[in-house]
């Protein structure tokens, strides 16, 4: 007991002593988080129709495995993962598959993508789940006995993707991390964007699940250290996590080291950026265009950890997520557990809207989210927040003024980039130059646009430039393939031409040889004194005619049915022919069309 | 004096030898200009430049026989890139009337196809599959949209359609950058006024 107490004390001291570094730039924003965090998590109703996009992750879309008319249960596989970087999609309620078709998806483009549509039966019946550990067995031993491969497979099968917003298939990330011998596991619980509280609510209500999920991830990547980074505007969640970890540690036999450290970080946007959080917690900087794995770290979101728990302890795939529904135009701002595929309209209706106050409907936060092009789109694995603002709540930027080179954007950039330079090049479509200024390190946090006194839509320019660069890359690849195919075709045609010429040459040679032989024979014959001359041309023709005549005669003997006719038969035939001729003449004069003769 | 001249000649010969050998041993294979031009062309092999494909056009540009603005599929970007590469002035693109339809791809209306193989012979990148008296089809991912297969078809069963946009190929639009000139003008007017007031005697 005294040991555990001293442990707790030492941990507390360690926490307070944990040297926090700060990252470059960043901005202070009004949190506006109290709106939605007052109430416990509610559950959304089962909608009549569920629309599940087959691509809710980065990578190759899932391949559908169900047919129209199939009855599916909740948690049943709808589409399996295609390739290593892909994730499966599962039914989020029981019902019947009514269509597999293109539907609008929540994306700034307003484009459609392939979706599986399920008409729910209202029973919400789970399929038989196969957990790896019993739901109530929270002992450390049971985690230790699991194989790494086993856990990764379970995570892959559950369709878990990075729920912090990256949507990268978690199993693929874990496998790479395992190979690279990652030393530190960072759990991102910062949730730095204003308005969003879904992670906060999750930490308060399900801390046990989160901690067990983290331990599972830690086991898979073989990390020695695990740090949870949480912003200091969430003291309750921090306390809850701390308490849960201490409680868990008490059940362990050895108290050598803290299993998980929870560290509060200052509330500066974007502290929840992966690279920024790592820098704050460890002081190490992720290299340009690199990944945390390059410096021996891996970062997962806290919601992902909870999903891992559900997959391993309950055998449940990822079929629902917590969505913050908030904003000035929402009657009851709240965190709602929503079945994936429920339309955003249904979710908003459930939270209630002041219809006359609706200004913008945004998916994600006010900084990095986007205005939804359509409201009848489904909630996907990416939907962390639905923000319905009232007029005046989110400032519409006034028209942009020219850049005055004040450099505030560079001061605020958390990636230490030079936004004003990248802006000039993006605007001039000098994409190579923009890349020289490391545009691909831009995390699109929007700090630069926020601080710009000229209201220049900087981050929009960077997004535009990035997609343009990708598009150019695709075009180039396509051109290279086209060139290869064209060259191959030219080569093939050339080969065919040469082969033809070669064949012609051989034929000619053969002919020449034969002629020479004939000539030789003739000469020999002449030399041997025989008077037999080669047959002349006219003789040959006569012979051929005779042959063909003989052949004709032979053929004619076969036409038995038109020969040796009686006189009556002959007469009949003649009359038929006569009639035919007359009719042909008639039709010819009528339609003047020779083709109609029969 | 004679010794000095001899020494200098010996040195010159020695270094000349070294340089000569180095030029042979460490010869840098620079990619010929034709390759570089060809790499910038879109490789549709459409012949809209009046040459029989992208490479012949590249050769013609390199020889100085053709201007750089004959490639409608490449668009302004290709002209710009070529101008940068060759250090010549950017020429306006010779516009086609349907140039702004975006990338196109050929599709064969399969009910109408009689299997004549004429389009297969016309396709510069072997993107059409089929055999005599069998229905043909276009491999969409390989089609460059050159339209060379459209004319030979005796039954007009080949159509050019725009390439379908997907979530992956979608691009952010150019931001709506509307410089507020009126606001700027009013600021300048205020500044001017203030200056005028200050300089009043």
Interface residues (C-beta under 8 A of the other chain):
Chain A: X55 X105 X107 X108 X109 X111 X113 X398 X399 X400 X401 X402 X427 X429 X456 X457 X460 X461 X463 X464 X466 X467 X468 X470 X471 X472 X474 X475 X478 X479 X480 X481 X482 X483 X485 X486 X488 X489
Chain B: X38 X41 X42 X43 X44 X45 X53 X54 X77 X124 X125 X126 X127 X142 X144 X165 X166 X167 X169 X170 X171 X172 X173 X174 X175 X176 X177 X178 X179 X180 X183 X184
